[in-house]
Amino acid sequence: MFGIALAIVFCIFCSVQAHFPDDPKPCKYGDGECIMQFVNTLFSERFSEEDPGLNLMQLDPLKVDKMVISQGEGESPVSITLTFTDNLLYGIKDQRIVKVKGFGKDLTTKHELKIVSKTFSLVGPYNIQGKVLILPISGTGISNMTMANVKIIVSFSGNPLEKDGETYLDVTNLKFSMKPESTHYQFSNLFNGDKALGDNMNVFLNENAEEIYKETASAIDRSFSQMYLGLVKGVFAKVPYAKLFAEE
Ligand SMILES: *[C@@H]1O[C@H](CO)[C@@H](O)[C@H](O)[C@H]1NC(C)=O
């Protein structure tokens, strides 16, 4: 579940980037409706079976090399270190942008994307240590964390960056927040493979999924916005801002 934003932004922007250098430019500065339609269309075309030439299928599932969710400040009832390594994130192809703000001629204004996704599943090896609502938890195995009806907001502002006579948007102040309607956890091999304990813990986690998500949300958002920042920065560093949009 934690690889979602990364995937979204990566996919959207790699599509856009691959497409933008061609004239005519698809959208005017600040035309959020056009930008949304354009990116969504591009996105669904590139993931459709009818277009095997374009290589986006390999992005769903997306490889997530490593993600660490470390949470446990203050009085929080959830205090865990959860590490995912070599996971796969499924569901990227079904996400859509629902609102775009910013991207006007003045690149220093706030830019914002609202994105929705039907489901996201992060599947692969995990390691967890800590405490969840007073119960100790530990284990190493395979996990599947699935989120349904996820709403994501990504915002950032831009600094003008001059390079070889062109102006680029340098991404700053990136903020990321993600809200799933529901979350489902499945951890195999908890407690060194003690099946009774492990089964009970999985039931317990799912009965308390909403509470657990709430407690870990800011840690999740934090680890995400870092990855995100690198990716979004990379995209805007490649294409001069004036090449992205058409004049009024
Ligand atoms: C992960 O769990 C979800 C929901 O329980 C399920 O639909 C999905 O098939 C699982 N994914 C994998 C790869 O096992």
The ligand as an SDF file (V2000), in Angstrom:
LIG
                    3D

 14 14  0  0  0  0  0  0  0  0999 V2000
   -3.8640   -9.4560   -1.9690 C   0  0  0  0  0  0  0  0  0  0  0  0
   -5.0520   -9.3850   -1.2180 O   0  0  0  0  0  0  0  0  0  0  0  0
   -6.1810   -8.9490   -1.9520 C   0  0  0  0  0  0  0  0  0  0  0  0
   -7.3510   -8.7270   -0.9910 C   0  0  0  0  0  0  0  0  0  0  0  0
   -7.4210   -9.6980    0.0010 O   0  0  0  0  0  0  0  0  0  0  0  0
   -6.4800   -9.9480   -3.0430 C   0  0  0  0  0  0  0  0  0  0  0  0
   -7.5960   -9.5420   -3.8000 O   0  0  0  0  0  0  0  0  0  0  0  0
   -5.2680  -10.0460   -3.9470 C   0  0  0  0  0  0  0  0  0  0  0  0
   -5.4710  -11.0330   -4.9520 O   0  0  0  0  0  0  0  0  0  0  0  0
   -4.0140  -10.3910   -3.1530 C   0  0  0  0  0  0  0  0  0  0  0  0
   -2.8670  -10.2660   -4.0640 N   0  0  0  0  0  0  0  0  0  0  0  0
   -1.9310  -11.2180   -4.2020 C   0  0  0  0  0  0  0  0  0  0  0  0
   -0.8840  -10.9830   -5.2290 C   0  0  0  0  0  0  0  0  0  0  0  0
   -1.9160  -12.2220   -3.5300 O   0  0  0  0  0  0  0  0  0  0  0  0
  1  2  1  0
  1 10  1  0
  2  3  1  0
  3  4  1  0
  3  6  1  0
  4  5  1  0
  6  7  1  0
  6  8  1  0
  8  9  1  0
  8 10  1  0
 10 11  1  0
 11 12  1  0
 12 13  1  0
 12 14  2  0
M  END
$$$$
